[in-house]
């Protein structure tokens, strides 16, 4: 009596991108051996404001800026460290990212294209640094808008913090957004909405509901992000390569104000569901290259 | 927040620097670099006040086995002594790896 032998499923070795630090993420996104950090921890440019409030600084203020190449082309990666102060943007960390984008812009203006890649892992502005953080987020947003005339600006929202506040607007300005299922993108985080509008508005502890509203799968399905990828370092790096290869979209999402307003008018706030959001925003997305991007599912199977 | 400084004797020069860890909950960041004198100095910035005797115990033990002339800066966000010891060991391992890589590259 022999029982049928089931073939074992192919071994899938994923290298979690979510579990990496910002520095490891930047290294994983650049071509092997090309990572070169700018204004690193030993330069010790730290927040002058946190110690005044009794908070210990991090030597890189939670932002890693690295030059290198992507597919052999010059690139700059800005990666935010979520473990330090929730990835919040302070004067120093924000200035590092804004300056990196502005220097890339100057290179692009002089005919040397530099591929800008931003890893968003942030709750938005660092409240302890208030207006200084907000001001520098505005600088970042201006730089993204100026840069995307020359090269696609690619954003990645891997999770688990997600991307919120003013930084969600910076992400929305990007030419291409890559998300995992674990990633979230929204203006106000669920806890903030619950606190301000009450638990009747949103139960922030209902994880299923939260991810249905602002999770990576929903954002890609509704056309607010372009590629949904597995939590795997090489899958995410591949998605970034694909995004750069696709070039600058004919019209960025943020340039299609009328089209998006028209879709919004078709939403009934009393009866809106994740499915109706998808239907309305996806259906209207046929008129441009940015929002109509196909869902790129990259699953790397090794061995 | 508390700032603590500890000094130890050293027997040999350190030739490379290393950076490990993050200032996240229950974790710490270690910046290890060559010291300009033949001695080791540890500067601790910690979010938790009143534990200097524990820091001293952890570092005393660490320096029974480590004799490099390193300038070590620690930015701590409430790491336990075990995590501190592991991060210090990791910093040394990273510095020694960088050191041997530098030597290899010089050939």
Interface residues (C-beta under 8 A of the other chain):
Chain A: X21 X40 X41 X42 X51 X54 X55 X56 X57 X58 X59 X81 X83 X84 X85
Chain B: X1 X17 X19 X22 X23 X24 X25 X27 X29 X31 X33 X45 X46 X47 X73 X75 X76 X77
